[in-house]
Amino acid sequence: MDLSKNSAENVEYIVEAIKERLKVMNIGAIKSAHFNAEMYEELFEIYEMVMKKNNFSPSEMQAIAEELGKLRNQ
């Protein structure tokens, strides 16, 4: 899978990977449909950062959630 390309499939993959890595409790709160193609680069940057770490502090998880919230479609 080439994640450098902006596609709906890649957005879905990235969002699912972030949810899995963060072990998001409220899975329904984060859906790939909440993000549009215009935000792909920012979403991909979050994905890369999340994939590099194994553990997250509560404050890091909060910051990631806030960033994802900013990217969501209004």
N, CA, C and O of each residue as an XYZ file, in Angstrom:
296
protein
N       0.847     -1.178      0.000
C       0.000      0.000      0.000
C       0.890      1.239      0.000
O       1.808      1.362      0.812
N       0.607      2.138     -0.910
C       1.381      3.373     -1.030
C       0.631      4.497     -0.327
O      -0.282      5.099     -0.891
N       1.025      4.766      0.903
C       0.337      5.781      1.693
C       0.708      7.206      1.304
O       0.147      8.162      1.841
N       1.641      7.355      0.381
C       1.999      8.698     -0.058
C       0.929      9.288     -0.976
O       0.930     10.489     -1.244
N       0.019      8.442     -1.454
C      -1.053      8.896     -2.352
C      -2.323      9.158     -1.559
O      -2.715      8.370     -0.698
N      -2.945     10.264     -1.863
C      -4.177     10.678     -1.210
C      -5.353      9.929     -1.842
O      -5.717     10.183     -2.990
N      -5.941      9.004     -1.079
C      -7.114      8.285     -1.570
C      -8.012      7.955     -0.390
O      -7.576      7.969      0.762
N      -9.260      7.661     -0.687
C     -10.207      7.305      0.369
C      -9.761      6.041      1.097
O      -9.928      5.921      2.311
N      -9.199      5.110      0.352
C      -8.724      3.859      0.958
C      -7.570      4.127      1.922
O      -7.500      3.524      2.993
N      -6.677      5.021      1.545
C      -5.550      5.352      2.413
C      -6.009      6.086      3.667
O      -5.489      5.845      4.756
N      -6.977      6.977      3.518
C      -7.523      7.671      4.688
C      -8.118      6.651      5.647
O      -7.883      6.716      6.853
N      -8.882      5.718      5.115
C      -9.491      4.697      5.967
C      -8.420      3.861      6.668
O      -8.528      3.588      7.864
N      -7.393      3.457      5.933
C      -6.314      2.660      6.514
C      -5.606      3.430      7.630
O      -5.356      2.883      8.704
N      -5.284      4.697      7.372
C      -4.568      5.516      8.346
C      -5.392      5.696      9.612
O      -4.873      5.546     10.718
N      -6.660      6.014      9.461
C      -7.524      6.224     10.626
C      -7.638      4.939     11.437
O      -7.562      4.977     12.665
N      -7.818      3.816     10.775
C      -7.926      2.539     11.485
C      -6.619      2.193     12.200
O      -6.640      1.669     13.313
N      -5.486      2.484     11.561
C      -4.188      2.202     12.181
C      -3.971      3.074     13.411
O      -3.461      2.594     14.423
N      -4.350      4.344     13.341
C      -4.222      5.242     14.492
C      -5.105      4.755     15.627
O      -4.672      4.722     16.779
N      -6.338      4.378     15.315
C      -7.253      3.881     16.352
C      -6.697      2.635     17.020
O      -6.766      2.501     18.241
N      -6.153      1.733     16.236
C      -5.603      0.493     16.779
C      -4.405      0.775     17.673
O      -4.299      0.220     18.767
N      -3.507      1.630     17.214
C      -2.296      1.928     17.979
C      -2.631      2.637     19.288
O      -2.016      2.369     20.321
N      -3.597      3.534     19.241
C      -3.961      4.287     20.440
C      -4.941      3.530     21.318
O      -5.220      3.934     22.447
N      -5.463      2.423     20.790
C      -6.462      1.638     21.514
C      -7.623      2.525     21.972
O      -8.000      2.548     23.144
N      -8.161      3.241     21.009
C      -9.247      4.178     21.268
C     -10.446      3.432     21.824
O     -10.930      2.472     21.225
N     -10.912      3.879     22.963
C     -12.042      3.227     23.624
C     -13.349      3.488     22.877
O     -14.143      2.568     22.680
N     -13.573      4.705     22.470
C     -14.808      5.059     21.779
C     -14.550      5.018     20.278
O     -14.356      6.053     19.640
N     -14.551      3.813     19.726
C     -14.222      3.593     18.315
C     -15.131      4.416     17.401
O     -14.671      4.931     16.382
N     -16.382      4.545     17.741
C     -17.329      5.273     16.906
C     -17.027      6.755     16.803
O     -17.528      7.429     15.903
N     -16.214      7.271     17.711
C     -15.903      8.696     17.699
C     -14.959      9.069     16.564
O     -14.915     10.226     16.145
N     -14.214      8.105     16.071
C     -13.255      8.374     14.999
C     -13.581      7.467     13.824
O     -13.484      6.244     13.920
N     -13.970      8.084     12.716
C     -14.291      7.330     11.499
C     -13.588      7.986     10.323
O     -13.408      9.203     10.294
N     -13.198      7.178      9.367
C     -12.509      7.735      8.197
C     -13.396      8.723      7.446
O     -12.888      9.637      6.797
N     -14.702      8.554      7.526
C     -15.624      9.461      6.848
C     -15.567     10.875      7.430
O     -16.026     11.824      6.795
N     -15.011     11.018      8.621
C     -14.906     12.325      9.262
C     -13.800     13.188      8.660
O     -13.703     14.376      8.968
N     -12.978     12.605      7.813
C     -11.821     13.316      7.271
C     -11.937     13.423      5.761
O     -12.363     12.480      5.094
N     -11.553     14.582      5.221
C     -11.622     14.746      3.772
C     -10.222     14.766      3.166
O      -9.221     14.830      3.880
N     -10.171     14.712      1.871
C      -8.906     14.617      1.149
C      -8.018     15.833      1.362
O      -6.796     15.729      1.256
N      -8.600     16.964      1.656
C      -7.812     18.181      1.862
C      -6.925     18.080      3.103
O      -5.910     18.770      3.199
N      -7.299     17.237      4.036
C      -6.558     17.096      5.284
C      -5.613     15.893      5.277
O      -5.072     15.525      6.319
N      -5.414     15.287      4.122
C      -4.636     14.054      4.055
C      -3.211     14.221      4.584
O      -2.733     13.393      5.359
N      -2.544     15.278      4.169
C      -1.150     15.474      4.579
C      -1.029     15.569      6.102
O      -0.145     14.951      6.695
N      -1.909     16.335      6.727
C      -1.888     16.476      8.181
C      -2.216     15.145      8.867
O      -1.590     14.778      9.861
N      -3.194     14.437      8.328
C      -3.566     13.136      8.876
C      -2.413     12.148      8.752
O      -2.156     11.370      9.670
N      -1.720     12.180      7.618
C      -0.580     11.300      7.399
C       0.554     11.617      8.371
O       1.226     10.703      8.850
N       0.778     12.895      8.670
C       1.809     13.282      9.642
C       1.488     12.723     11.031
O       2.380     12.246     11.732
N       0.227     12.784     11.423
C      -0.186     12.213     12.713
C       0.043     10.710     12.694
O       0.550     10.144     13.662
N      -0.328     10.065     11.602
C      -0.132      8.620     11.454
C       1.337      8.251     11.636
O       1.656      7.332     12.392
N       2.232      8.959     10.951
C       3.657      8.650     11.051
C       4.159      8.800     12.482
O       4.925      7.963     12.961
N       3.738      9.848     13.163
C       4.161     10.073     14.539
C       3.635      8.967     15.459
O       4.365      8.462     16.312
N       2.379      8.601     15.281
C       1.768      7.561     16.123
C       2.439      6.211     15.901
O       2.644      5.457     16.852
N       2.779      5.902     14.664
C       3.390      4.613     14.362
C       4.814      4.489     14.907
O       5.303      3.376     15.098
N       5.473      5.595     15.154
C       6.844      5.567     15.661
C       6.918      5.261     17.157
O       7.958      4.823     17.649
N       5.827      5.487     17.879
C       5.842      5.305     19.334
C       5.081      4.044     19.729
O       4.123      3.645     19.067
N       5.524      3.431     20.816
C       4.832      2.249     21.330
C       3.867      2.585     22.450
O       2.830      1.938     22.600
N       4.201      3.586     23.230
C       3.366      3.971     24.375
C       3.089      5.463     24.324
O       3.891      6.248     23.818
N       1.933      5.834     24.862
C       1.534      7.233     24.876
C       1.080      7.613     26.270
O       0.356      6.867     26.928
N       1.512      8.778     26.708
C       1.044      9.292     27.988
C      -0.379      9.811     27.791
O      -0.802     10.058     26.662
N      -1.111      9.973     28.883
C      -2.470     10.533     28.746
C      -2.465     11.902     28.062
O      -3.364     12.203     27.276
N      -1.476     12.721     28.352
C      -1.438     14.043     27.723
C      -1.142     13.942     26.227
O      -1.665     14.731     25.439
N      -0.306     12.975     25.830
C      -0.037     12.766     24.397
C      -1.300     12.289     23.691
O      -1.614     12.755     22.596
N      -2.017     11.373     24.307
C      -3.264     10.881     23.699
C      -4.272     12.017     23.565
O      -4.979     12.113     22.562
N      -4.334     12.873     24.574
C      -5.234     14.024     24.533
C      -4.854     14.956     23.377
O      -5.723     15.432     22.646
N      -3.568     15.209     23.220
C      -3.102     16.094     22.152
C      -3.414     15.504     20.780
O      -3.827     16.226     19.872
N      -3.220     14.204     20.626
C      -3.523     13.544     19.352
C      -5.014     13.626     19.062
O      -5.418     13.921     17.937
N      -5.823     13.368     20.070
C      -7.280     13.449     19.905
C      -7.701     14.864     19.510
O      -8.581     15.042     18.667
N      -7.075     15.862     20.116
C      -7.398     17.245     19.779
C      -7.021     17.558     18.338
O      -7.775     18.220     17.626
N      -5.859     17.086     17.908
C      -5.433     17.314     16.529
C      -6.376     16.629     15.541
O      -6.743     17.210     14.519
N      -6.763     15.395     15.850
C      -7.720     14.700     14.978
C      -9.048     15.444     14.948
O      -9.693     15.534     13.903
N      -9.454     15.973     16.094
C     -10.690     16.752     16.156
C     -10.631     17.984     15.278
O     -11.628     18.350     14.654
N      -9.488     18.621     15.222
C      -9.326     19.819     14.374
C      -9.432     19.474     12.891
O      -9.872     20.291     12.083
N      -9.024     18.253     12.546
C      -9.034     17.840     11.143
C     -10.380     17.335     10.663
O     -10.623     17.252      9.459
N     -11.249     17.000     11.589
C     -12.553     16.437     11.211
C     -13.353     17.391     10.353
O     -13.249     18.609     10.501
N     -14.154     16.839      9.455
C     -15.070     17.637      8.633
C     -16.059     18.340      9.544
O     -16.522     17.771     10.533
N     -16.367     19.537      9.218
C     -17.333     20.303     10.006
C     -18.736     20.071      9.496
O     -19.689     20.633     10.035
